[in-house]
Amino acid sequence: MKVFISYSTSLDQIIALRLQTMAAVYGMTVYVPPATTRSAIAATLTPEVLNQLNDSDVVLAVITHAPAPSAVSEMNSALAAGKLLIPIVGAGVPPQNYNRFPRFFVVDPDNPSQVEQEIVKFLAEQRQAKAGTPALLALATLTVALLLFGADAR
């Protein structure tokens, strides 16, 4: 599973990098854009960031304060591409900014590790579910093939 983590501020970047490390332990490929791509004015995505975003399966959007234009562009691109976008918000972010998403996480600034573990667990479950679908399809195909070959043998 490929995960893209969008962020704005240096506090958001710390959360993003911690999530990247934790998710890598579970075998996920996680991309966190370099700090040089976070700008208060530029909303244009670099080719590298855009490629990583397009290749991702899931986009986590860390928003503890007002998002930078680059993060907004990443989130808009993710939604336009039909990616699973999961907001990770700070306690001060108004709920109307994220409650329309089916899944979101609220970071407790006093204990961010608790929600980080929940996020990684959620991603691991998503990865397992995604990996299970091709396996089930292969098993079903094999079963049908065996039934057909069994019918021919009679």
N, C-alpha and C positions, 0 to 999 in steps of 0.2 A: 504494500500500500504506500502510495506517495502522498505526503502531507505538505501543504504550503502554509506557513504561519505568517500572517500579515500583522504588522504592529506599527505604532506611531512614535511613542516617546521612549526615552531610555529605560523607564520602569517597565514598559511593555516589552522592550527588547530583552530585559532580564528574564521575564516570564517566558518569552518565546524561546530563548536559548535553553532554559531549564527544561521546557517541554521537549525540545529537540533532543536533548540528551536522554531524557527518560524514554521517549518513544523509540530511539535508536536501540535501546536495550531489548525492545520487543521486535526488532528486525524491520522496523519501518524506515523508509527513506523520508527524511524531513528537511525541507528547505526553509531557511530563514533569510530574507533579503539582507544584504549588507547595510550597515548604518548609513553609508554614503547615499543610499537611495531614498532615505527618509528626509523629506524636505517640507518646510512649512509653506512653500509656494508651488513647487512643481508637482503636477499630477500625472505627468507622462511616465509610463513604465519603461524601464530599460529592456532591451531585447532579452537579456538573461532572465530577468524577473518575469517577463511575459511568457517565455518558454517554460520556466519552472511552474508557473501558474497553470498554463495549459496542460502540462503533463501530470498535474496533481489529481488525486482522487477526492481529497478533502481539503477544505480551506478553513483554518482556524483564524479568527479575527480577534486579536487581543486589543481591547478598547477600554482602558482605564480612565481616559480623559477624552476630550474631543479628538477624533482621528485626523491625522495629517492627510493632505490631498492625495498623496501616493497610496496610502492605505485605503482611502475611499475608492480610488480607481481600481485597486486590486479587488476589493469587495464587489464593486459593480461588474467587473470583468468575470468574476467567479459566478455571480448570479446569472449573468447573460449566457454563460457557457453551461449552465445547469449543474454546476458543482454543488456538492453538499457544503454549505457554509455554516459554521458553528461559531457564534459570538462568545467570546470570553470577556466578560465586562467587569468593571470595577463597581463598587457599591454606590458610587456617586453618579453613575450613568443612568439617565431616566429610563424606566422600563419600556416606554413606548418606542425606544430605539432598538430594542431587541426582542420583545415578547411576541412578535409575529413569527419568529423562527421556531420550528418544532423542537429544537434542542439548543440550549444555551447553558453557560456556566457563569456563576457570579463568584469573583475572586474576593476572598476575605484578606485584606491587606495585612492583618496580623498573623494569618496562617495560610499563605498561598499554596503551600505544599499539599494541603488536603484536596483542594480542587484540582491541582495539577495531577495528582494520582487518579482522581475520578476521570479526568479527561483522557489520560493514557489508557485507563481501563476501557473506556468507551471506544477509543480508537482500536484497541486490540480486539474488542468484540466485533466492530465493523469489519476489520481485516479478516477475522475468522469467518464471519458470515459471507464475505465476498469470496474468500478462498473456497468455502464449502459449496458454492453454486456450481462452479465448473466440475468439481468432484462428483456432485450429485448428477449432473448432466452426463458425465462420462459413465457413471455407474448405470444410469438409466439406458444409455445407448448400448452398453455391453449386455445388459439384461435382454433388451429387445433383440440384439444380434444372436444371443444364445437361444432365445425362443424360436427365432426364424431358422437357425441351423438345426435345432431340435426337430422342428416341423418337417424340414427337408429330409432328415435322416429316417423318418418313419416312412 
